Amino acid sequence: SLLAQESSARSMADAMHSTFGVWDVRALRHVMRLVIAALSHALVIPVMPVAVSSTVVKTLRKQPECKYLVDILQDGGALRSNIAAAKHLLLSKFLSQIIGWCEQPGDDFARTWALWLVLTLFHHEDVSAGKKQDSDSIFSFSDSADERHVLRRA
């Protein structure tokens, strides 16, 4: 839901950019968690056990304080967040910086997740796309998936 609003996604991108100013292992790991979560969500990679997912669904239905999140999800929030992540977070400049930082000696955690990032991107590569992307984004959504269409469908 954080990336479902364009302003929040821009703020997250600015925060990531400022994080890259000074090398810090804690900042690297925090940024990696954000990128891995966004990538997993965009590629529909299951990250939670089925029991946890079903508990989340039940809670969203029963708890009145979850109404805002339910409204976002019903209004195409998942697709909007993927588009915002592609525009502001899943950028090649961020990924190259993360992978470069992961080569610091002695940080096996970061090196392992950097390898996962690279292998996941290679595994999900769309070789049929063929055309060069105009932006720095590592994802391209179809022209029909822009926000106007998402809001109209909701």
N, C-alpha and C positions, 0 to 999 in steps of 0.2 A: 504494500500500500504506500510505502514511502516514495517509490519511483512512479507512482500513478499520477502525481502532480508534476508538471514540467518544472515549476520553480524549485521544488525539493530535489529533483534530479540534477538541476543546474548547481544547486548548493552542494550536493554531494560531489559533483565533478570538481568544483572549486576547492573543496576540502581535500580531495585526493591529489589535486595538482600541488597544493601547498604542502602536503605531506612529503612529496618527493624532493623538497628543498634540502633536507638534511637526512642522511641515512640513519635509520633507527630500526632495530630488529622488531620492536613492538609495533611500530607504525607499519612496517612491512607486513607483518602477520595480520594486522587489522585490515589493511587494504586488501590483502589476499582473500580474507574471509568474505569481504564485500563483493569482490569480483567473482569469486567462486560461487557465491549464492546467486548473483545475478545471472551468471552463465548457466548454472544448473536450472534456474527458473526458465530462462529463455529457451533452453534446449529440452525442457520437460524431462529432466533427469530426476528420478525420485530420490529425495534426500532424507525422508522421514519414514519410519516404520509404518505399516498399514494401521496398526493400533493407534498410533499418535494422530495420523491423518483422520481416522474416523472420530476420534475424540474432538479434534478441531471442528469437524463438520457438525457434530452434535452441539458443541458449545456455541457455534455461530447461529444455530437455529434457536437455541433456548435462551441465551443471555440477551437481555434488551440492550446492554451497553455495547454489544457487538454490531448494532444496526448500521453504524457508519461504515464499518468494514464490509458488511454484507452489501450495502448500497454501492460501494466502490467496485466490488467484485461483479455485481450484476450489471454495472454500467460499463463493462469492458475494461475494468481496471488491470486485469492480467496482461492483456494485449498492450494497453497504454504504457504499463510499466516496462514491458519488454522493448517497446519502441523508444522510450526515454532512456533505458539502460543502453541500448544500442547507440543512441545519439550522444550520451554524456558520460557513460561509465565504461562500456566495453569497447574501448578505443585502442588502436594499435600502439599509440604512443604510451598509454598507461601500461599495456601488457608488456611492451618491450622494456620499460623501466622496471617493472616488477620482476621479470625474468632476469634482467641484468643484476638486480639487487640480490636475487636468490643465489647467485653464484659466489656470494661471500663465503669464505671458508668457515666450516664448523656449524652451519645452520642446515642440518639435514631435514628439518621440518619444512622449511621454505623450499629447499631444492626438490623435495618429494612432491609438494603441491605445484610447483612450477612445471615439473614433468607431467603431472596430471593435467594441468591447463593445456600444455602443448599437445599432448596425446588426444585430449578431448576435442580440441579444435581440429586436429587432423582427421579424427574419426568422423566428425560431423560436417566436414568440408563438402560444399556443394560444387562438385566438379562440372556440373552442367550449366552453372551460371555463366561462366566464361567472360562476362563483361567486367571491365574495370570499374570499381566503385569510385564515386566522386568524393566521398567523405573518408574520415579516418576510422570509421566504424568497422568492426570485424563482422557485423551482421548486415544483411540487407533484407528488408521486408518488402513484400510486394507493394506496388503503388496503391492497391486498394486497401491497404492496412493503415492509412494515415489516420490521424485523430478525428478528423471530421467524419469519416466513414464509421469509425468505431462509435462515436457519440450518436450518430444517426441510427445505428443498429441497436443501440441500448434501449 
